[in-house]
Amino acid sequence: MYPWLVRAADNGTVIVAASRRLARDLLRCYAEHQQLSGVETWHTPAIGFWSDWLVELFESADLSAARPTRIDHNAATILWERCLAAHGSDQLLGFAGAVRQSRQAWQRLQDWNVSVEELLRSSRSADQQLFARAARAYQELLIQNNWIDPARLPAAVADALPSNQIVLPHRVMFAGFDRAAPVVERIMDRLRERGCAVESAPVEKYGGELHGQPCQNRQQEFRSAGLWARNYLTRHPDARIAIVCPDLDADAPGATRLLREGLAPGWQYADEAARASVNVSYGRRLSDFPAVAVALLVLRWINDGLSSREVSILLRSPFLAGQRTSGRSRFELELRRWPDRSWTAASLASLLRGQDQSDDCREWLQFVDRVVALRLEYRAHASPSKWAEIFDRFLDEIGWPGEATRDSAAFQLLERWRSLLGELAATGMVTSGLSMPAAIERLRTMAMEVVFQPESSPGIVQLLGMLEASGLTFDAVWICGLDATRWPPPPNPLALVSRQLQEKHGMPDATPADSLAFAEAVLQGIADSARTVVMSWPRAEGDVLLSPSPLLANFSLTITDSHLDPSWHASSFQDPEMIAILDADSAPAVESPEAVSGGAYTIQMQTVDPFSAFAQGRLGIKDLPRFESGLPAALKGSIAHRVLHALLADRPDRDAIAQWSESELTARIENALARVFASSNRHLNPVHQQLMEFERLRLGNMLRVFVGAELDRPPFAVECVEQRFDFERLGMQFGLRVDRIDRLADNTLLILDYKTGAAKSLLNRDGELSDLQLVVYAMAIAGAIDGDIGGLALVNIDSRGVSYKGTGGSVEWDARRRDDWPQRLASWIDAAEIALTSLARGDARLNMQLPDSHSRPLALLSRIGHLRHE
């Protein structure tokens, strides 16, 4: 692929590549040539990336005792932070962004040989002047401490070259430097002055076939590119193919998935080779990798509280405290019962300790205890190297990054993390003692700056960005996204350097003409890099129509308007010849004693949506409670029920309640509230404690209204409160809990259920029962407590008042229907028996009439979407 490569490498030429990818590609191509030539061993050619080569030259120089000390990118960042903060950080809205832009501007100034004095003279705006002053202070720091930062390294090498302090090779070849900065040309000139033969790698211009391919949309474009690559490889199995995309960084994972759809249909359930068929030249921030994100979260937890959502991530993480997570899942369910708040490690341990005794829960609590201990153990300042050692040892102690088998990518990630700790230690060169929070924040900032991509097999197709493809050669290349909105890209001049200074020195993107010329050169270079080239563009993106890039007018394209789109691989399953008609299968019937969750709610659900009853009752599937920032409705409802229980725990009758004096009523209410709220307040932060205090006041007023409403009823005696019953039918075992049962004056029983949310009615307009819950309670109570069922009632309780929605032969709320009470209750029991029989038989049909909001939580487990489509 590079005709000049073997000759240059074999005659001892040092090859300097403009990008790390190009350097790797040159090494790989040389190795392939040696293997094809039958050579079994060979000397590794001197091929390296530009920055690495500069470091090698600098370190080999004989600069005597006054050798400047190199500092890395992270140390330079710390110096920039100091200089910017000292010269007006209050003027900057985004300090981290200002530091990043300052480093970029400083690098450009060094590459284009612009002095700080000229920068100061040319600054106009307040931001430019601030940067110029900070740049002067930054330069002074470097000089005072005899430091060389990465931006100044090329100039330092250029300065050292004439003095014979650096031993040079006889020949140096520069590859891929399409837009060489002045400092690169300066180094080239100095090499020539020293008698070194300097040349640029010849650029092979294939001038092959050029095809234009309009596509309907972005999705079709990538799938079509994948199919094109597959067809090309069928004809040329050893071909080197690249798919190039201008804005790959916008959604590299999405582009990769679409490309695989055309290249390797069915890759989702194929082996790893199908996934590795596409090699993507786009990394992610180190902090975005799950294992690293968890490590940073744990380190931050040492000093700061984490939100409930963040603690939830740690509880579900396989990177901590062993691989078993069943008990930790129960911990998370407990956490979701509480308001979303900031949890310190100590406060969370207090909440969860004693909740579950499984092994994985004990391991997890030991990990939390270690977090608490580390905070107490290290309160003083320490050097960055000391903190790096402490963090590494701590993560190892807590079992990070887990016990799972690690593949090559996982090992590389772990090594990069350890390198990052080494880089943290190296910042000790520019900073002394740090507090633990400062060290953790520095490590987090560094992880966010690092872009990491594990090295992998080259794949059979490379997916590259436009600049990454520059300088590489291929057999065939497809350039995607060449619509007018993406190419040429918008210019990106330096924001902190005056436009006049950038134009004077010819810096990149200083003028629109420069940006356009560079975009043309890049596109032309990629077009010249292969024998077969396809240039494509989407005609639309959503509802927006797109036009091809105006730069395509520079090429003589053969427009191919054929429909290459292979569509989604899953669509192939819709072939009528592949469809098999299956009988509708039901859930298995209950054959032996089976515990069914959900209580009476499951039986009621069987009459509304049998599938939901099966999934929630027999499979035990529950909706995961959402984290709520205020007091969750479920928590408030639970507290209200417990307060009502505490108020009536000694089972008074109506006469006893009537004899309560005002002071006794107040004492009883306060005692009930105190018993419940004492445990409810333990794990709340001050804000939620205040909210809970408001809830306590609300419930206190509500209890007074409730007692008044109870006194307006005919005589009754509280038979039991919060009573549990075991109920078994047709091999199904249910655990029921009845809020309250009263014994009425005629010795019959009244079953009551408290509703503390939205008010509900027991009967509909036609007098029919709306919910079987209380009927199921009646079935369970029969025989367990002496007395006939005299009525059923819902007690709606809220701050506005108390209302009773009941019916029966012995109650006052539904006098019109008293006479036929036995028949009505019997008919409702029959309906409950039918629902129980249906549930036991395995009836799991879907109710297609229910709204999406009902089916959505369980939609993934059913065929409701497909059935509705039909």
N, C-alpha and C positions, 0 to 999 in steps of 0.2 A: 504493500500500500504506500510505502514511502521509498521510492527508488534510490534515494540518496543515503538512506539510513545505514545500510550494511557497510558501504564504503567508508562513511564517516566514522562509524564506531570501530571498524577494524584498523583504521590508521591512527587511533589514539585521540581522535577529536573529542573534546568535551562538548556535549550537547546540552544547551540550556533551554528548557521549555517554558513558555509563558504561562502555562497552567499545569497544575498537578495532574489533571486528567490526561493531558497530552503527554506528559512525562511517562505516566504509567502505560499509555498506549504505545509509545515508542519502545519501551522495554519489552512489552508483550509481543509486538511485531518482530523485534529482533530475535526473541526466544523462539518464536514460531519458525523463523527462517532457519535458525540453527538446527532445529529438530527435523525440518524437512530436508536439510542437507545431510542428515545422518550423524550429526555431531552430538555426542552424549554429554560432554562437559565443555564449558566455555567461560571465559572471563566476563564478568558482568560489565557491560559498557558504561562509560561515564555519562550517564543521562540523569539530569536532575531538574527540579523545579527552581525557578529564578530565586525565590527567597532563600531556599535551602542552600543554593550555590553561593549566595552572598555571605551567609553565615559561615560557610566553610572557608571562604577566602579570608574573611575578617579574623576568624579564629586561628588561621594559619599564619597570619602576619606577625612579623617580628617588630612589635611596637614598643619595646623596652618596658620599663617599670611603669610608665605613665599610660599603659594601655587603657582606653576607656572601657567601662563596664557596660555590657549589653543589658538592657531591661526589656521585658517582654510587653506584649499588648496590655496585659492586666495592670502591670505597674504603671504604664503610661496612662491608663484610664484613671488611676488614683491621682496622679499628678494633675491631669486635666480637671478633675473634680475640685481639687484644691484651688487651682488657679482661677477657675470660673467662679467658685464661691467667694474668693477674695476680691473679685472685680465686678460684683453686682449680680449674684445669683437670684436676688429678689426680683430682678427684671425679667427672669426667664420663667415661662409658664410650665415648660416641660424640661426639668433639669437633666434627666437621663437622655432625652433626645438631643439636648444641647451638647452634652458630652460626646455623644456619638457623631453629631455633625462637626464638632470641633476636631475630632480625630480625623475624620474624612477630609476636612479642609486642610489640616496640617499636612497630611500625607500628599495631597495634591500640590500644595505649595512646595514641598521638598522635591517632589518628582519634577516640577517645572522650574526649579532653581530660583524661587522667589524669596527674597529676604524679608525679615520681619519689619525692617525699616520701611521698605516699599509698601508692605501691607498696611502699616500704620498711616502712611501718607495717603493711601488710596481709599481708606475706610470712610464711608459716608453716613450710613444709618447708625442708629444706636446699637443694634445687634452687631453690626460689623465692627464698630469701635470697641465694644465689649470684648469681642473675640480677639481683636488685634492686641488689646492690652493683656488679655489672658495668654495669648501666644508669646508675647514678649516675656512675661513672667515664667512661662513654661520653658522657654529656651534658656533663660537664666538659670533655672533649676538644673537643667541638663548640664550646662557649662560648669556651674559651681560644684556639682557632684561628679563630674567626669563620666556622665552617662551617655549612652547611645540608644535611642529608641528605635523601633522597627522602621519608622518613617525616615530617620536620618541615616540608617545603615547604608543604603546605596551611595549617598554622597560621601560617607566616611570611607567606603571602599574605593571610590573614585579618587579621593584625596590621597589615599595610601599607595595607589598603583604606581605613580611615577618614581617613588623613592626606593624601588627594589626591595621593599619590605615584604612583598607577597611573591611567593614562587608561583609562576604561571605555567600553564600547559603551552604546547607549541601551537595548538589550533583550538579555537572555540567557535561553535556554530550556534546561532540563536534561532529557535524554532517557534513559530506562532506569534511573533511580535508584530501584529498587524498595525498597531497604533503605539509605537514605542515612545515613551515619555523622554523628555530631554535628558534626564539623568541616565537612562539606559544608553542613549547615544553617546553621552559623555564617557561612560564606562567603556563602550566600544572604542572610542577614540583613544582613551588611555591604554587600552590593551594593544592597539596598533602601534602606539608610540613605544611600547615596551618590546616590539618585535613579534607580537603574537598574531598569527593569521586569524582574522575575524571574518566570518561570513554569515549570511542569513540562509536558513534552509530554503531550498528551492520550493516554490509553491506549484504543485502539480495542477494544471488546469485541464480537466478531462474533456470539457466541452461536449458532454453527451446529450442524451435525449432530455428535453424539457417538456413536461406535461402540466397543464393546468386542470385542477379538479374542483369545481364548485360543489359544495355539499349543502344539504338542507339546513343543518344545524351543527352545533359543536359536538353533540353526541355521535351523530352519524359520521362526522369527520374523523374522529379517533377510531371508531369501529372500522371504518373503511380503510384507514391507514393500516390497522392490524391485519385485515384480510389481504390487502395488497402485499404486505410483508410476507404473509404465509404463502401466497401464490408465488412470490418471487423466490422464496427459499425452496419451494417445491422444484423449481427449475434449476436453481443454483444453491445447492445445500450449504456450500462453504462461504456464501456471500456475507459481507459485513454491511449491515443495514442500520440506519438511524432514522428515528422519527424526531424532528426538531420542532419545538414549540416556543413562541416568543414569550408567553407569560406562564411558563411552567410552574413558577413559584406560587401562583395564585391557587392552584389545586392539583398538585402533583399526584396525590393518591387517587383522585377521581380520574385524571387523565390516564393513569396506569391501568385502572380497572377497565376503562372503556377500550383501551388498546388491546388488553388481553382478550376482551370479548371477541374481537375479530381475529386475533392471532392464535389463540388457544381456546376455542369454544369449550365450555364446561370446566374451565380452570378452577372454578370454585370448589369442585369436589374431586379434582385430580390430585396427583401427587405434587410434591414440592417443586419438581422440575417445571411444571406448568406455571407456577407462580414466579419462578426464577427466570422464565423465558424473556422477561423484560427487565433490563438493567436501567434503573432510573438514576440520573445524575443530579439528584436533588436531596439534600439532607434536611434534617429538622433541627430545631434548637435542642440542645442537649437537655434542657429543662422540660421539654415536651415529651421525652420518652417516659413511659409510665414508671419504670423502676427508679429513675432519677427524680421524677416528680414526687414520688413517695418519700424518697430519702430527704429531699429538701423540706417536705411537709413535716416529717418527723423532727428534723433539726429545728425548724421554726417553733415546733410545739414545746421545745425545752424552755423557751422564755415567754412565748406568747400563747394566748388561747387560740383554739381553732374553732371554727363554726361547726355546727352539727353536720353540715354537708361534708366538710373536710374530714371530720372524725369518721363519718360513714365511709369515706374512701379508704381510710386506714383499716377499718374493720373488715372491709371486703378485699383488701389487698393480699395477693399471694406472696408478696415480697417481704412480709413481716411475720415473725413468730410462728413459723411452721406453715404447712400447707392445708391443714384441716380448718374449715371455716363454718361448720354447722353451728357450733355453740356461739361463735362470733356473730352469726346471722341473727341469733336470738338476742344478743346484745344490741345489735342495730335496731331490731324491732322495739326494744325497750327505749332506746335513744329517741326513736321517732314519736314516742308518746309525749315527749317533752318539747317545749318551745325551742325553736332554733336560737341558740345563744352561743356565746364564746365559752368553750370548755377548756380549762387548764387540765393538765394530766392528773393533778390531784383531785379536782372536782369530778372528773369523769370516773376515776377509780372509786370515789365515794358512792357514785350513782350505781355502778355496776357490780361492786364487790358483793358477793353472796347471792347474786341473781342466778348464776349457773355454775355448776361444779364440774362441767366436762373438762377434759384435758386441754383442749384448745383454748378454752376460756381462761383457765389458770395460766397457760403460757402467755396469753395476751395481757393479762393483768400483771404478770411479771415484767413484761415489756414496758407497760405503763409505769410501774414502780421504778424501773431503771431510768425512765425519762425524768421522773420527779427527783430521783437521787442525783442525776447529773446536774440539774439546775442548782441543787444545794451544794454540790461538791465544788463547782467552779464558778465563783462569783468575782474573782479578781481579773485584771487584765492579763493577757498573755500574748506572746508573739504569734504571728500567722502560722509559723511552722508548728508551734505547740498545738494550736487549735486544729490544724490539719491532722495531727497525730491523734488528738482526742476524738475528733469526728470519725476518723477511720476505725478506731478501736470500738467506739460506741456502736456504730452500724454493724460491725462484726458481731458484737455481743448480742444484739437483738435479732440476729439471723438474717439481716439484709444481705443480698437480694433474694432470699428464699432458697428452697431446697430443690426446685425443679431442675431437670436436666438442662444444661445450658448449651445452646448451639453456638456456632461461630459468631453470629451477630451479637448474642448476649455476652460472650466473652469479650468481644471488642468494646462493647458498651461499658462493661465493668472496668476494663483497662483505661478507657477514656475518662471515666469518673475518677479513677485513681490518679491519672495524669492531672486532672483538674485540681485535686487536693495538693498535688505537687506544685502546681502553678499558684495556688493560694499561699503555700509556704514561701514561694519565691517572692511574693509581694512584700515580704519582710525587708527587702532591700530598700523600699521607699516608705515603709511605715513601721512603727515600733509596736507598742502594746495595743491590743484591741480588746474590747469587751466581747463577751460571747455573742450578744445580739449583733454587734457590728461585724464580727467574723462570719456569722451565718448569713447576714444580708450580703456581704461581699461575695461569698460563695454562690449565693443564689443569682446575683447579678452576673457573675462570670459564667454560670451555666446557661443563662439566657443569651449570652453573647456568642457562645460556641455553637457553630453549625456542624453537626456530626452525621456522617453516613457510613455505616459499616461497609467494609470492603467485601465484595461478593463476586461470584462468577460473572463474566462479562455478559452473560445472557446471549440469546440469539438475535435480539433487537435492542438497541440502545435508545432510550428516551432522554433527549438533551434539551437544554435551553439554547438560545441562539448564540450567546457569547461562549458557552461551553463547547459548542460544536466548531467554533472558529479554529482553524489550523488542523483539524482532524480530516482524514480522508476515508471514503466509504465506497462500496460498490454501488449502493443505491441509497437515496435519502428522500424522505417525504417531509416537507416543511408545512406544518399546520398553521392555522390561525392567521393567515395573511389577508385579513380584512383591514379596512381603513382605520378602524378604531384601535388596532393592536400594532400595526407596523406601517410606517415608522413609529417607534414609541415616542411619547412626549419628551422634550428635552428636560434634563435634570441638572441645571447649573448649580454651583455652590451657593448656598443661601447666605453664608457668613463672609463671603469675599465679594467685593464690588464687581459688577459686570464689566466695567472698564478694564480692571486689572486682569480679569480672566480673558477678555478679548485681546489685550495687549500681548499676553504670553501664549495665546492659542490653546487655552485649556479646553478639555472636552466639554461639549454642550454650551460653550460660551455664546454661541450664536445659533439661531435656527438653521442657518446654512451648514454649519459644522455638524449639527445633529443629523440633518438629512443626509449629508455626504457619508457620515459614518454608517448610518442605517443601510444606505445603498451598498457600501463596501462590504458590510457583514453579509448581506443577502447574496451579493455576487460571489463572495468567497465560498459560501456554503453551496451555491449552485455549481461552482467550479470543482467541488470536492468529490464528485461522484460521477459515474458514467450514466446513471439513470436518476433523474430528479423529478419529483412531483411537487408542485406548489398548490396548496388548497386553501380554501377560505369558506366559512359558513355564510349562507345567504341570509340567515336570520338568527337572532338570539332572543328567545321569548317572542314578544310581539314587535320587536324592533328589527326592521330590515337593515341589512348590512351590504356594503359594496366592497369589491376587492381593493386591495392596497394599490395606490397609484404607482408604487414602485414596480409593480408587475408589468407596467408598460415598457420597462427596459429589457424585457425578455421576449423572445419569440416562442410563445407557448403553444403547444398543441392542446386545445381545450378538449377534455374528455368529460362529457356530461352523462356518463353512464352511471347507473345506480349500483355502486359497489357495496352499499351498506348491507352487512350480513344480519342486521337487526340483533335482538337479544337472543342468546342461545336458548333461553327458556321458551321462546316462541316456537321452537322446533317441536316441543312437546304437544303442540296443538294440532299436529297432523291428524286428520280424522282416522287414518288407518291405524294410528297408534292408540286410539282411545278405546278403553275397555269399560264396559258397563258393569259396575259393581252393585250388588244389593246394598241398600242402606244398612250399615251395621250399627248396632246399639251398644251401649255400655254393658259390661257383664253384670248379671244379676247377683244379688246378695245370696251367698250360699252358706255362710257361717256367720257367727256373731261378728258384726262389723261396726266399729265406732264411727259415727257420722258427726262431723263438726257443724257448727252454725246453729244448733238447737232448732227451735221452732221456726226460725227464719228460713232454714233450708226447706222445710215442708211447705211453707208459704211460697217460696221461690219455685217449687216444683209445679205449682198451679199457674205460674206466670211464664217461666222460661226453664224448662227441664234441663237444658244443657248447663245453665248457670248453677242450678241446684246440684247437678252431678259434679261439676268442677269444684265448686266451693264446699259442698257438703261431704262428698265421698272422696274426692282427691285432696281436699284440705287446702285448696288454693285460695289465697286471700289477696285483696288489693293492698299494695304496699302504701302505708300512710305517708303522706307528703310532709316534708318539714315545713312548719309554719312559724313565722316570725313572732306572732302574738301567741296568746293562749289557745291551743288547739281546741276545736269544738268538742272532740272526743274527750279531752281532759276535763273541760268544763262540765260536760254531761256526766262523766264519772264522778266528779266531786259532788255535783248536785244529788246524785243518787245516794252517795255515801252519807251526805249530810241528812237526807231524809231518813235513811236507815238509822243513823245515830239518834235522831230526834225521837223515833218511835221504837227504839231498841227494847225498851221494857214493856212493849205491847199494851199500851193503855187503851181503855175504852172511851167512848165519847163523854161519859159523865166525868171520868177522871180528867180528861182534857179540859172540860168546862170548869173544873175546880182549880185549874192553874191560875195563880194570881199573876199580876203583871210582872212582879219581880221574879217569880218562879219561872214564868215563860221566858223572860229575858235570860235567866241563868241557864235554862235548858237549851235555848238557842245558842248561847255563847259556848256552852259545853260541847254541843254537837259540832259547832264550827271549829272549836279548838282541837278536838280529836281528829278531825279530817285535815285541817290546814297545817297542823304541826308536821305531818309527813310530806305534804304537798309542797311546802316552801323550802325543803332542805336543799334541793338541787337547782334553785332558780337564782339568776343574777339579780342585782338590785332593781333593774327596770321591770323584770317579770315579777319580782316580789311586790312591786307597787301595783302592777296590774292584778296580781292575785289579791292584794288588799282591797282593790275596787270590787273584785269578784266576791270577796267575803262580805263586804257591805251589801252588795246586791242580793246575795243569798240570805243574809240576815233579814232584810226587808221581805224577801220572797217567803221565808218561813212564817213570818207573822201573818202574811196574807193567806198562806196555806192553812194555818191553824184556824183562822177565822172561817175559811170555807169549810173545813171539816166540822166545825161547830154548827154549821147550817144544815148538816145532813141528819137524817133520822138516826136513832141509836145504832151503834155498831161497837164491836170490840176487835182490836187488831189481833188476828190469830197468829200471823207470822210475817216477818219481813226478810227479804233477800234469802228466801228459802230455796235450797237446791233439791232437785228431784232427778232420779234416774228413770228414764222412760225407754222401754224396749218394745219394738213392733217388727214382726217379719224378719227377725235376725239383725235389725238395725238398733244400735244403742245410742241414745241421745242424752246429753247432759243439759238439763234445763235449770234456769234460775228465775224464780218468780219474784217480782219486786215486792208484792204485798198481797196478803189474803186477809179479808175481814170476815168476821162472823156476825151475821145480821140478827135482828130481833127474833126472826122465825127460825133461827138455828141453821139457816142455809149459809153458803159460802159465797162471798163476792171476790172475784179475782181482779186485781187492779195492776195496771202497768203505767209507770210514770213516763211522760214524754216532756223532755226539757228543751227540745228544739222547736221546730215549726209545729204548730197545732195540727193534730190529726183527728179524724172522725172514725168511730168504730164501724158505723153503718153508712152505706151510700144513700142516695136519694130514694131508692126503692126499698130501703130497709134491709138490704142484703149486707152480709158481713164483708168488710173491705180487706181483712187480714185474718188468717187462721191462727195467729200466734196465741191468742188467749184461749182459743178452742183446744189447741194442743195442750196448753197448761191444764185445762179442765180434764182432758183425758188422762193426764199423768197424775192429777190429784185424786181422781176417783179411786177410792179404796185406800189411799194413803192417809186421808184425813176424813174423819167422820162428818157426814153432812152432805146434802145435795148441793149442786151448784145453783145458786140463786141469781147470779148475774155476772156480767163481764163489763169492765169499764176501763177507759183510757183517762188518765188524769194529766191534762195539759197544764204545765206549770212554767210560768215565766214572770218577768218583772211586772208585766201588765196585769196579771191576775191568774186565777185558777179556774179551769173549766173541766167539767166531768162529761165525758161522752160515753154513755153506757146503755145497756139494755139487759132485760131479764125479768123474771117473775117476781122478784123481791126487792126491786130498786125503784127509785122515784123518777129516774130520768127519762123513762120510755113507757109511760103508763098505758099508751094505746095498744102496746104489743104484749102486755103481761100475760094475757090468757093463753096465747099459743107458744109460750116460752119453751115448754118441754119439746114440742115438735120442732121448733126452730133450732134449738141446741142439738137435737138428734140429727137433723139434716146437715148441720155444719160438721158434726162429728163424722157423718158419712162422707162428706167432701174431704175431710182430712184423711180418712181411711183410704179413699181413692188415691189421694196424692201420695200417701205412704206406699201403697201397692205399686203405683207407677214408679216411684223412686227405687223401690226394692227390685223391681223387674228390670231396671237398667234403662228406663226411658230417658234419653238425653237429647230429645229433639230441640231444634232451634226455633225460637219465636221470631219470625221474620217481620212482625209488625212493630217490634220494639224500636225505639229511636237509637241512633248510633251511640249516644252518650251512655246507653245501658250496655251495649255489646262491646264497646271499645276495650275495656280492661281485659276481656277474655277473647278478643277477636283473633289473636294469633293462635289460639288453641282450637279454633273452629273453622268451618268453611263458610262463615256467614258472608264474607266479602264476595266469594265466588258465587254463592247461591243468589245473592242480591243482583249480581251482574247478569246471571241467567234470567 
